[in-house]
């Protein structure tokens, strides 16, 4: 079978689709992943993916461009040339798979499956309904492939994973990673709290590495500067594969609800998840061997999907103290908190 797996949104969304992709590959299918520009680098890290195609969908991307008929036609031509036997469209509960299904039908894909609450007409051969709202996103994707007749092989944990990446040459372990940036402001822990956490951790003898994108360099510099101790600022210096290597070698990662949280958990690294409840933690918290979710999950911003905090003082995360984070780091690392010298 030549199977097309479609996940058109961001880094974390692609990573949590990984278990479903592994189930497709375990059946012997040749799996091609179609994803957006924001998720492509993550797609390259998924076990079971033989090839990645990129197309940014204006009905999925959070900052969409106008629909371009020529672009849609070019995508149809690309898909048609691949002669896929089937396609599975992976979405979150708030997204419709039907625009994508229409494009795939126009490209001649003979069998298409997706989760859909909307009537699909002839667009879907498998329309899965009744999927609960209170399950993790990776389990939602697995529900779809299981309905299509696939499953994970014996011994597979069913959790997100990424391919093994070379050991980082940027910094030698042991160290704790602080990743202060987030995709939207409503999910951010205050920068001064990250800086205070770095100070506490170095005071306890830990080496600290601060990571972030090129756009987040001023933030990572602020967190790292002025801290007494061993702090390495890697803001703007890593592509996604290099970031994965740094996260995989860390003792623990402190991060908000953003793609690198899922990347760290998929690498098997313990994660302190500073999680704003604008989306449900049961669905979107990182899942791995050791994850601790901090933040008031019953704050007034709960389930609002807000990108900018709607509540004065940002209480869901401002209530989390650096001492609480450090205590959680020490617990996840497997030893009680040490006293500062």
VODREN-163500 format. One record per residue (C-alpha): residue number from 0; x, y, z. Coordinates in pm, 1 decimal. Example, Ala and Ser with C-alpha at 12.3 -4.5 7.8 and 13.67 -1.06 7.14 Angstrom:
BEGIN
{node 0,{1230.0,-450.0,780.0}}
{node 1,{1367.0,-106.0,714.0}}
end
This chain:
BEGIN
{node 0,{0.0,0.0,0.0}}
{node 1,{111.3,351.5,-81.3}}
{node 2,{-40.8,551.1,202.7}}
{node 3,{-58.7,927.2,246.3}}
{node 4,{-80.4,1052.8,604.4}}
{node 5,{-192.3,1415.8,626.3}}
{node 6,{-123.2,1648.5,919.6}}
{node 7,{-121.3,2009.7,806.4}}
{node 8,{-55.3,2213.3,1121.8}}
{node 9,{241.0,2274.5,1350.9}}
{node 10,{541.9,2103.1,1506.8}}
{node 11,{367.0,1959.0,1811.0}}
{node 12,{65.2,1847.4,1607.2}}
{node 13,{287.7,1647.4,1375.3}}
{node 14,{480.4,1487.7,1662.7}}
{node 15,{165.0,1365.6,1838.5}}
{node 16,{52.3,1202.3,1512.5}}
{node 17,{365.7,986.5,1523.3}}
{node 18,{213.1,676.7,1689.8}}
{node 19,{-55.2,659.3,1419.1}}
{node 20,{211.6,688.2,1150.5}}
{node 21,{406.3,403.9,1311.5}}
{node 22,{92.7,187.9,1299.5}}
{node 23,{62.2,250.9,924.8}}
{node 24,{427.8,167.0,868.2}}
{node 25,{405.4,-147.3,1085.3}}
{node 26,{156.6,-292.5,835.9}}
{node 27,{414.8,-263.2,562.6}}
{node 28,{269.2,47.3,400.5}}
{node 29,{498.4,295.5,232.6}}
{node 30,{406.7,610.2,423.2}}
{node 31,{435.0,961.0,282.9}}
{node 32,{351.1,1248.8,516.8}}
{node 33,{186.5,1564.3,383.1}}
{node 34,{233.3,1852.2,625.1}}
{node 35,{251.7,2229.3,637.8}}
{node 36,{563.9,2441.7,648.3}}
{node 37,{536.4,2474.1,1027.5}}
{node 38,{542.2,2097.0,1073.1}}
{node 39,{779.1,1975.8,803.1}}
{node 40,{1093.8,1956.2,1015.6}}
{node 41,{904.9,1752.3,1275.2}}
{node 42,{775.6,1521.0,1003.7}}
{node 43,{1132.1,1442.2,903.2}}
{node 44,{1191.9,1312.1,1257.7}}
{node 45,{896.7,1068.7,1271.4}}
{node 46,{977.2,695.8,1262.8}}
{node 47,{792.5,522.6,980.5}}
{node 48,{785.6,818.9,740.8}}
{node 49,{960.4,746.5,410.9}}
{node 50,{899.3,1085.5,250.8}}
{node 51,{761.4,1427.3,343.4}}
{node 52,{557.8,1651.8,114.8}}
{node 53,{493.6,2013.4,214.6}}
{node 54,{190.5,2229.4,148.5}}
{node 55,{49.1,2506.1,364.8}}
{node 56,{-329.9,2478.6,382.5}}
{node 57,{-518.2,2810.4,414.8}}
{node 58,{-796.0,2627.6,603.7}}
{node 59,{-552.7,2498.5,869.8}}
{node 60,{-258.3,2739.7,906.8}}
{node 61,{-302.8,2985.4,1199.7}}
{node 62,{-185.7,3276.8,983.2}}
{node 63,{-347.7,3176.6,653.4}}
{node 64,{-279.9,3324.7,313.7}}
{node 65,{-571.4,3361.9,69.5}}
{node 66,{-673.8,3047.1,-115.8}}
{node 67,{-464.9,3022.8,-432.1}}
{node 68,{-633.5,2818.2,-708.7}}
{node 69,{-300.6,2762.0,-882.3}}
{node 70,{-147.0,2636.2,-559.4}}
{node 71,{-435.3,2396.0,-501.3}}
{node 72,{-406.3,2273.3,-860.5}}
{node 73,{-32.8,2216.3,-816.2}}
{node 74,{-95.7,2013.5,-502.3}}
{node 75,{-353.3,1803.6,-688.3}}
{node 76,{-98.7,1734.3,-960.2}}
{node 77,{166.0,1633.7,-706.2}}
{node 78,{-70.7,1397.9,-524.2}}
{node 79,{-201.7,1249.1,-849.6}}
{node 80,{151.3,1174.7,-968.9}}
{node 81,{220.9,974.4,-651.2}}
{node 82,{-71.2,734.3,-719.9}}
{node 83,{-153.2,677.0,-354.3}}
{node 84,{-379.2,383.8,-265.4}}
{node 85,{-528.5,555.1,37.3}}
{node 86,{-502.9,861.9,257.2}}
{node 87,{-575.2,927.6,622.8}}
{node 88,{-636.3,1289.3,726.1}}
{node 89,{-541.7,1369.6,1087.2}}
{node 90,{-698.4,1674.0,1251.2}}
{node 91,{-777.4,1821.7,1590.7}}
{node 92,{-1137.3,1843.6,1709.8}}
{node 93,{-1175.2,2204.7,1593.5}}
{node 94,{-1057.6,2134.5,1237.6}}
{node 95,{-1255.1,1992.3,946.8}}
{node 96,{-1087.3,1732.8,723.5}}
{node 97,{-1331.5,1796.0,437.1}}
{node 98,{-1145.9,2071.0,243.4}}
{node 99,{-839.0,1846.4,239.7}}
{node 100,{-1050.5,1546.1,142.3}}
{node 101,{-1190.8,1739.6,-153.1}}
{node 102,{-840.9,1816.0,-278.7}}
{node 103,{-740.1,1450.7,-242.1}}
{node 104,{-1052.2,1338.3,-430.7}}
{node 105,{-971.3,1580.8,-711.9}}
{node 106,{-621.4,1429.1,-716.4}}
{node 107,{-771.4,1083.2,-765.4}}
{node 108,{-701.1,926.2,-425.2}}
{node 109,{-941.0,628.6,-424.8}}
{node 110,{-984.2,579.9,-47.4}}
{node 111,{-984.0,848.5,222.2}}
{node 112,{-1045.2,824.5,596.7}}
{node 113,{-1084.0,1094.0,862.9}}
{node 114,{-1261.3,1188.0,1183.9}}
{node 115,{-1549.2,1414.5,1089.0}}
{node 116,{-1855.8,1550.7,1267.9}}
{node 117,{-1974.8,1706.6,940.0}}
{node 118,{-2160.2,1514.8,669.9}}
{node 119,{-1889.8,1426.6,413.7}}
{node 120,{-2100.1,1318.7,117.1}}
{node 121,{-1869.9,1124.2,-113.7}}
{node 122,{-1551.1,1281.6,21.4}}
{node 123,{-1476.1,1012.2,280.9}}
{node 124,{-1477.7,632.8,259.7}}
{node 125,{-1419.3,609.2,634.9}}
{node 126,{-1596.7,870.0,844.6}}
{node 127,{-1515.2,810.4,1211.1}}
{node 128,{-1750.6,975.4,1461.0}}
{node 129,{-1804.1,958.4,1834.6}}
{node 130,{-1440.0,1015.9,1929.9}}
{node 131,{-1434.7,1145.6,2291.3}}
{node 132,{-1316.0,1497.4,2364.7}}
{node 133,{-1119.8,1394.9,2674.5}}
{node 134,{-843.8,1184.0,2519.9}}
{node 135,{-487.3,1284.5,2425.9}}
{node 136,{-426.4,1394.8,2069.3}}
{node 137,{-200.9,1099.6,1992.4}}
{node 138,{-478.0,864.5,2104.8}}
{node 139,{-726.7,1051.0,1882.9}}
{node 140,{-503.5,981.0,1582.5}}
{node 141,{-468.7,616.4,1683.2}}
{node 142,{-848.5,583.1,1695.2}}
{node 143,{-857.1,671.6,1326.6}}
{node 144,{-592.8,424.2,1210.1}}
{node 145,{-746.7,148.1,1419.5}}
{node 146,{-1082.2,214.8,1256.6}}
{node 147,{-901.4,177.3,923.4}}
{node 148,{-770.0,-165.9,1026.3}}
{node 149,{-421.8,-75.2,1148.6}}
{node 150,{-261.0,-103.7,1490.7}}
{node 151,{71.5,-66.5,1665.2}}
{node 152,{298.0,-370.0,1686.6}}
{node 153,{341.6,-557.2,2013.2}}
{node 154,{578.4,-374.8,2245.2}}
{node 155,{515.4,-27.6,2101.0}}
{node 156,{432.3,213.8,2384.9}}
{node 157,{185.4,409.3,2173.6}}
{node 158,{349.4,734.6,2285.5}}
{node 159,{502.7,997.3,2056.5}}
{node 160,{859.3,921.3,1951.8}}
{node 161,{1119.2,1075.5,1723.3}}
{node 162,{1405.7,919.1,1533.7}}
{node 163,{1734.3,888.2,1717.6}}
{node 164,{1938.9,1198.4,1648.7}}
{node 165,{2314.8,1247.9,1682.6}}
{node 166,{2435.1,1360.6,2023.8}}
{node 167,{2451.5,1736.1,2050.2}}
{node 168,{2792.2,1893.0,1995.4}}
{node 169,{2668.2,2228.4,2127.4}}
{node 170,{2694.0,2148.0,2496.6}}
{node 171,{2802.6,1848.8,2703.7}}
{node 172,{2563.5,1695.7,2957.8}}
{node 173,{2457.8,1697.9,3231.9}}
{node 174,{2233.6,2002.5,3206.5}}
{node 175,{1876.2,2129.3,3247.5}}
{node 176,{1706.0,2298.8,2951.0}}
{node 177,{1487.4,2606.4,2993.4}}
{node 178,{1279.5,2686.8,2684.7}}
{node 179,{1100.5,3015.1,2766.0}}
{node 180,{936.5,3085.0,2428.9}}
{node 181,{585.0,2982.9,2325.0}}
{node 182,{386.6,3005.4,2004.5}}
{node 183,{133.6,3249.6,2159.3}}
{node 184,{162.0,3489.1,2458.4}}
{node 185,{-123.6,3330.1,2655.8}}
{node 186,{86.8,3015.8,2704.9}}
{node 187,{401.2,3192.1,2831.2}}
{node 188,{538.1,3172.2,3184.4}}
{node 189,{674.3,3517.1,3278.6}}
{node 190,{1029.8,3566.5,3155.9}}
{node 191,{1149.4,3686.3,3495.9}}
{node 192,{1035.4,3353.0,3643.7}}
{node 193,{1249.6,3164.3,3393.5}}
{node 194,{1545.0,3387.7,3482.1}}
{node 195,{1492.3,3327.3,3855.0}}
{node 196,{1467.0,2953.3,3789.4}}
{node 197,{1797.2,2958.0,3602.8}}
{node 198,{1955.5,3134.0,3900.1}}
{node 199,{1816.4,2879.2,4146.5}}
{node 200,{1925.2,2582.8,3936.2}}
{node 201,{2280.7,2707.2,3890.8}}
{node 202,{2295.9,2785.0,4261.5}}
{node 203,{2217.1,2419.3,4325.1}}
{node 204,{2501.1,2309.5,4098.7}}
{node 205,{2311.5,2243.6,3776.8}}
{node 206,{2430.0,2357.6,3439.2}}
{node 207,{2149.6,2535.9,3250.6}}
{node 208,{2093.7,2557.4,2875.3}}
{node 209,{1845.1,2810.9,2736.6}}
{node 210,{1691.8,2736.3,2395.6}}
{node 211,{1469.4,2926.8,2155.7}}
{node 212,{1418.2,3026.8,1794.1}}
{node 213,{1594.6,3313.4,1617.7}}
{node 214,{1291.8,3534.7,1689.9}}
{node 215,{1323.6,3447.2,2058.1}}
{node 216,{1690.2,3547.3,2094.5}}
{node 217,{1613.1,3860.1,2303.4}}
{node 218,{1409.1,3641.0,2538.9}}
{node 219,{1673.7,3369.5,2575.5}}
{node 220,{1940.8,3636.8,2627.6}}
{node 221,{1732.5,3795.1,2904.1}}
{node 222,{1685.4,3459.6,3078.5}}
{node 223,{2055.0,3373.3,3057.0}}
{node 224,{2210.9,3714.4,3126.7}}
{node 225,{2285.6,3813.9,3482.3}}
{node 226,{2253.4,3460.8,3618.3}}
{node 227,{2535.4,3365.7,3850.0}}
{node 228,{2653.4,3023.7,3741.1}}
{node 229,{2679.6,2799.6,3440.1}}
{node 230,{2430.2,2909.2,3174.1}}
{node 231,{2459.7,2848.2,2800.0}}
{node 232,{2236.0,3053.5,2571.6}}
{node 233,{2158.4,2865.3,2247.2}}
{node 234,{1880.5,3098.9,2134.8}}
{node 235,{1869.7,3118.2,1754.0}}
{node 236,{2154.6,2870.5,1707.7}}
{node 237,{1971.6,2540.6,1650.7}}
{node 238,{1761.6,2390.9,1374.6}}
{node 239,{1498.2,2139.5,1481.7}}
{node 240,{1722.5,1834.8,1453.3}}
{node 241,{1989.2,2008.8,1661.2}}
{node 242,{1727.9,2115.9,1914.2}}
{node 243,{1605.4,1755.8,1935.1}}
{node 244,{1960.6,1645.0,2010.8}}
{node 245,{1999.3,1906.0,2286.7}}
{node 246,{1663.4,1811.1,2440.7}}
{node 247,{1733.4,1437.4,2418.1}}
{node 248,{2058.8,1473.4,2611.9}}
{node 249,{1909.0,1692.4,2887.2}}
{node 250,{1832.6,1572.0,3238.4}}
{node 251,{1504.4,1765.6,3229.3}}
{node 252,{1330.2,2032.2,3017.9}}
{node 253,{1120.5,2321.2,3154.8}}
{node 254,{888.0,2447.4,2882.0}}
{node 255,{541.8,2589.2,2814.9}}
{node 256,{269.3,2448.6,2592.6}}
{node 257,{459.4,2466.3,2266.4}}
{node 258,{612.1,2230.0,2011.9}}
{node 259,{946.1,2167.8,2187.3}}
{node 260,{754.3,2029.0,2487.6}}
{node 261,{629.3,1745.7,2267.6}}
{node 262,{971.2,1710.0,2107.4}}
{node 263,{1137.2,1669.8,2447.7}}
{node 264,{880.4,1415.3,2569.4}}
{node 265,{907.7,1221.3,2242.8}}
{node 266,{1284.8,1208.3,2297.5}}
{node 267,{1229.3,1041.1,2636.1}}
{node 268,{1342.6,1340.6,2841.8}}
{node 269,{1155.3,1436.3,3162.8}}
{node 270,{943.9,1748.2,3108.0}}
{node 271,{816.0,2014.9,3346.3}}
{node 272,{518.3,2141.0,3147.5}}
{node 273,{410.4,2497.8,3232.6}}
{node 274,{64.6,2453.0,3088.0}}
{node 275,{-189.8,2732.4,3043.7}}
{node 276,{-540.3,2576.8,3031.2}}
{node 277,{-655.2,2774.1,2726.1}}
{node 278,{-663.4,2427.0,2568.2}}
{node 279,{-720.8,2110.1,2774.0}}
{node 280,{-410.6,1952.1,2925.1}}
{node 281,{-567.6,1607.6,2889.0}}
{node 282,{-547.5,1657.7,2513.1}}
{node 283,{-241.0,1873.2,2465.0}}
{node 284,{2.2,1822.0,2752.4}}
{node 285,{317.2,1638.4,2642.7}}
{node 286,{312.2,1264.1,2698.6}}
{node 287,{626.2,1072.4,2788.8}}
{node 288,{788.7,861.8,3056.0}}
{node 289,{807.7,1148.5,3307.3}}
{node 290,{595.2,1462.0,3266.4}}
{node 291,{475.5,1699.2,3538.1}}
{node 292,{207.5,1955.3,3448.1}}
{node 293,{215.5,2281.4,3645.9}}
{node 294,{-31.1,2569.4,3630.3}}
{node 295,{-385.9,2629.9,3748.3}}
{node 296,{-592.7,2410.0,3516.2}}
{node 297,{-915.9,2563.0,3649.7}}
{node 298,{-822.8,2928.2,3584.0}}
{node 299,{-1080.8,3155.5,3415.5}}
{node 300,{-902.3,3122.4,3079.6}}
{node 301,{-982.9,2750.2,3072.3}}
{node 302,{-1081.7,2620.6,2726.1}}
{node 303,{-1097.3,2969.1,2572.8}}
{node 304,{-831.6,2893.7,2307.7}}
{node 305,{-714.6,3251.5,2369.2}}
{node 306,{-382.2,3353.4,2216.9}}
{node 307,{-346.0,3659.7,2442.3}}
{node 308,{-427.7,3615.1,2809.9}}
{node 309,{-786.4,3735.8,2874.9}}
{node 310,{-741.7,3751.6,3253.9}}
{node 311,{-545.4,4033.8,3427.0}}
{node 312,{-227.9,3906.6,3589.8}}
{node 313,{-210.9,3582.5,3389.1}}
{node 314,{-305.2,3381.4,3702.1}}
{node 315,{-294.6,3034.7,3546.2}}
{node 316,{85.4,3047.6,3513.8}}
{node 317,{186.4,3345.0,3726.9}}
{node 318,{79.6,3134.9,4024.9}}
{node 319,{366.8,2892.4,3954.8}}
{node 320,{683.7,2992.2,4142.6}}
{node 321,{1044.6,2925.3,4045.5}}
{node 322,{1085.2,2726.4,4368.7}}
{node 323,{796.9,2499.7,4263.6}}
{node 324,{956.6,2445.8,3923.7}}
{node 325,{1297.1,2366.6,4073.0}}
{node 326,{1143.5,2120.4,4319.6}}
{node 327,{966.5,1949.6,4030.2}}
{node 328,{1285.9,1935.4,3825.0}}
{node 329,{1469.7,1771.5,4112.6}}
{node 330,{1189.5,1518.9,4160.2}}
{node 331,{1180.3,1424.7,3791.9}}
{node 332,{1557.7,1392.0,3787.3}}
{node 333,{1526.5,1129.2,4060.3}}
{node 334,{1676.8,1295.9,4364.0}}
{node 335,{1552.6,1533.2,4634.8}}
{node 336,{1631.3,1899.1,4612.1}}
{node 337,{1985.4,1978.4,4719.7}}
{node 338,{2072.7,2270.8,4938.2}}
{node 339,{2264.5,2558.7,4790.3}}
{node 340,{2626.7,2578.3,4894.0}}
end
